[in-house]
Amino acid sequence: MENSENKVILTVATTGAWPTKNETPYVPLQPEEIANEVYECWKAGASVAHIHVRDNEDKASMSFEKFEKTVKLIREKCDIVINLTTSGGIGLMDEVRMKPFQELKPEIASYDCGSMNWQNTTVFENSPKFLEKLGLSMQEHNVKPEIEVFDAGMVYNALYYYKKGILKGPLHFQFVLGAAGGMTATVENLVYLKSLIPADATWGAIGIGKGHLPILYATLALGGNVRVGMEDNILYAKGQLAKSNVEFVERTKRTVAEMGKQIATPAEAREILGLKNC
């Protein structure tokens, strides 16, 4: 479906799994920092918060306790839609990856629809067995999958699981362009990926690093939703660190307004995505 009334869902991904304080002192890594940053982004207009957490050494983690504290703090502050990652580390047991959404009941959780090589480093593994288990568990817990697509084959995986009943429609896709080992962040790739998904699907896109702005502009032109934040890009401009995720939200809000559209409120995002209010 196209966004109702020209509304654009704006997701902020404040933390991710890779940036550290060495790369940028401004990235929020612990629950209080993350919750405060999400709150400020919500005040600036963000619709959805995509949450990663870190362990006590600030390394990528699927620590349930860190998720629990972060989600609790965010929910105490605002009504932003919460989207939890299921991929906060490499080589983790399936149960560890699924427990946060099973226990904390966010409205959305990530569904990385296939495995891929992170170039020259490791394998990002999402086996068929795990994806079946993940899809069914999300249905059981009434959590909407955000189908993260790093390459075209992942769209076809999603359509296969949709046909099998592992995923339920209407589907929601997030195209992640520019990841090492995935499709590069070009407008041509974005247009191609959009052409593969069902007509009733909702979708958004991300350009990692220098691909951030070109993909954001193209996504808005094509009627999609957008994601910004330090998970994907720590630079506001070439050679200039963003001092807050709020800077990305505010720039996107200005861009959306210049295109004659509006950022969806959390309530409007829930309606667009068919979510139940928490």
C-alpha positions in Angstrom: 0.0 0.0 0.0 1.1 3.6 -0.5 1.4 5.7 2.6 -2.0 7.2 3.5 -2.3 10.9 3.2 1.3 11.4 2.1 2.7 10.3 5.5 6.3 9.0 5.7 7.4 6.7 8.6 10.7 7.8 10.0 12.7 5.2 11.8 15.7 6.2 13.9 18.4 3.6 14.5 20.4 5.3 17.2 23.1 2.7 18.0 23.5 -0.4 15.8 26.2 -3.0 16.4 29.3 -1.4 15.1 30.1 2.3 16.0 32.0 2.8 19.2 33.0 5.8 21.2 36.3 5.6 19.3 34.6 6.3 16.0 32.3 8.9 17.5 31.8 10.1 21.1 28.2 10.9 20.3 26.8 7.4 19.7 24.6 6.2 22.6 25.5 2.7 23.8 24.0 2.0 27.2 20.3 1.9 28.1 20.0 5.3 29.7 21.9 6.9 26.8 19.8 5.1 24.2 16.5 5.9 25.9 17.3 9.6 26.2 18.4 9.8 22.6 15.3 8.0 21.4 13.2 10.4 23.5 14.9 13.4 21.9 14.4 11.9 18.4 10.7 11.3 19.2 10.3 14.9 20.3 11.9 15.9 17.0 9.4 13.8 15.1 10.7 10.2 14.7 7.9 7.6 14.3 9.8 4.3 15.1 12.9 3.5 17.2 15.0 0.5 15.9 16.9 -0.8 19.0 20.3 -2.5 19.4 22.0 -2.8 22.7 25.6 -3.3 23.9 27.1 -5.2 26.8 29.0 -3.6 29.6 32.1 -3.3 27.4 30.0 -1.5 24.7 30.2 -4.5 22.4 27.4 -5.8 20.2 25.0 -7.9 22.3 21.6 -9.6 22.6 21.6 -9.2 26.4 17.9 -9.5 27.4 18.6 -7.4 30.5 19.9 -4.6 28.4 16.9 -4.8 26.1 14.5 -4.9 29.0 16.0 -1.8 30.7 16.2 0.1 27.4 12.6 -0.7 26.4 11.3 0.1 29.9 13.0 3.5 29.9 11.7 4.4 26.4 8.1 3.3 27.2 8.2 5.5 30.3 9.1 8.5 28.2 7.1 8.4 25.0 4.8 6.4 22.6 7.3 5.8 19.8 6.9 2.5 18.0 9.6 0.1 19.2 11.4 -2.2 16.7 13.9 -4.6 18.3 16.7 -6.2 16.4 17.1 -10.0 16.3 20.7 -9.6 15.0 22.7 -8.0 17.7 25.7 -10.3 17.4 27.3 -13.2 15.4 27.0 -16.9 16.3 24.3 -16.6 18.9 21.7 -19.3 19.7 18.3 -18.9 18.2 16.6 -18.5 21.6 18.9 -15.7 22.6 18.1 -13.8 19.4 14.3 -14.2 19.9 13.9 -13.8 23.6 13.8 -9.9 23.6 10.8 -9.7 21.3 9.1 -12.7 22.8 9.3 -11.3 26.3 9.1 -7.5 25.7 6.4 -7.6 23.0 7.6 -4.7 20.8 5.4 -4.0 17.9 8.1 -4.7 15.3 11.3 -6.9 15.2 13.8 -7.4 12.5 13.6 -10.4 10.2 16.9 -10.6 8.2 15.8 -12.7 5.3 18.9 -14.7 4.4 22.6 -15.2 5.2 25.4 -13.2 3.7 29.2 -12.7 4.0 30.4 -9.6 5.7 33.3 -9.0 3.3 36.5 -10.5 4.6 35.2 -10.8 8.1 32.5 -13.3 9.0 29.1 -14.8 8.0 25.9 -13.2 8.9 23.9 -16.3 9.4 20.1 -16.6 9.1 19.5 -20.2 8.2 16.2 -21.5 6.7 15.5 -23.4 10.0 15.9 -20.2 12.0 13.9 -18.0 9.6 11.0 -20.5 9.8 11.2 -20.6 13.6 11.5 -16.8 13.7 8.5 -16.1 11.5 6.2 -18.4 13.4 7.3 -17.0 16.7 6.6 -13.5 15.6 3.1 -14.6 14.6 2.6 -16.2 17.9 3.7 -13.1 19.8 1.9 -10.6 17.5 5.1 -8.9 16.5 5.4 -7.6 12.9 8.5 -8.7 11.0 10.5 -5.9 9.4 11.9 -8.0 6.5 15.5 -6.7 6.1 16.8 -7.2 2.6 20.5 -6.8 1.9 20.4 -8.5 -1.5 17.7 -9.4 -4.1 17.6 -13.1 -3.2 16.3 -12.1 0.2 13.1 -10.7 -1.3 12.5 -14.1 -3.0 13.2 -15.8 0.4 10.5 -13.6 1.9 8.0 -14.4 -0.8 8.7 -18.1 -0.3 8.1 -17.9 3.4 4.9 -15.8 2.7 3.6 -18.5 0.4 4.4 -21.1 3.1 2.5 -19.1 5.8 5.7 -18.4 7.8 5.2 -14.7 7.1 1.8 -13.1 6.9 0.8 -10.2 4.7 0.8 -7.4 4.1 4.6 -7.7 4.3 6.9 -4.8 5.4 10.3 -4.6 3.8 13.4 -2.6 4.8 16.0 -2.4 2.0 19.5 -2.1 3.4 21.9 -0.9 0.7 25.6 -0.4 1.0 26.4 -3.1 3.6 29.7 -4.9 3.0 28.8 -8.0 1.0 25.3 -6.8 0.1 23.9 -4.7 -2.8 25.6 -1.3 -3.2 23.7 1.8 -2.4 22.6 2.9 -5.8 19.2 4.3 -7.0 19.1 1.6 -9.7 19.4 -1.1 -7.1 16.6 0.5 -5.0 14.3 0.7 -7.9 14.9 -2.9 -8.8 14.3 -4.1 -5.2 11.0 -2.2 -5.0 9.9 -3.8 -8.3 10.1 -7.3 -6.7 7.7 -6.8 -3.7 4.0 -7.3 -3.6 1.8 -4.3 -4.5 0.2 -4.3 -1.0 3.6 -4.3 0.9 4.9 -1.4 2.8 8.6 -0.6 2.5 11.5 1.6 3.5 15.1 1.9 2.6 18.5 2.8 4.1 21.7 3.8 2.5 24.7 3.1 4.6 27.5 5.6 4.9 28.0 7.8 1.9 24.9 6.3 0.3 22.7 7.7 3.1 21.4 10.8 1.4 21.0 9.5 -2.2 19.0 6.6 -1.0 16.9 8.8 1.3 16.0 11.2 -1.5 15.2 8.3 -3.9 13.1 6.5 -1.3 11.0 9.6 -0.7 10.6 10.1 -4.4 9.4 6.6 -4.8 6.9 6.8 -2.0 8.8 4.8 0.6 9.6 5.2 4.3 13.0 6.1 5.6 15.5 5.2 8.3 18.3 7.4 9.7 20.7 7.2 12.6 24.2 6.3 13.8 23.7 2.6 13.2 24.0 3.4 9.5 26.0 6.6 9.3 27.9 8.6 11.8 28.7 11.6 9.5 26.3 14.5 9.0 28.3 15.7 6.1 31.7 14.7 4.7 34.3 15.0 7.5 31.7 16.2 10.0 30.5 13.9 12.8 26.8 14.1 13.7 26.6 15.3 17.3 23.2 13.6 17.8 20.8 11.3 16.1 18.4 14.2 16.4 20.4 16.0 13.7 19.5 13.3 11.2 15.8 13.3 12.2 15.5 17.1 11.9 17.2 17.1 8.4 14.9 14.4 7.2 11.9 16.2 8.5 12.9 19.3 6.6 13.5 17.2 3.4 10.1 15.5 3.8 8.4 18.8 4.2 10.1 20.2 1.1 8.7 17.3 -0.9 5.2 18.1 0.3 4.9 15.2 2.7 4.8 14.8 6.5 6.4 12.5 9.0 4.0 10.0 10.4 3.3 10.2 14.1 3.7 7.0 16.0 -0.1 6.5 15.9 -0.1 7.1 12.2 2.8 4.7 11.7 0.8 2.0 13.6 -2.1 2.6 11.3 0.0 2.4 8.1 1.7 -0.8 9.3 -1.4 -2.4 10.7 0.0 -2.5 14.3 -1.9 -2.7 17.5 -1.3 0.2 20.0 0.8 -0.9 22.9 
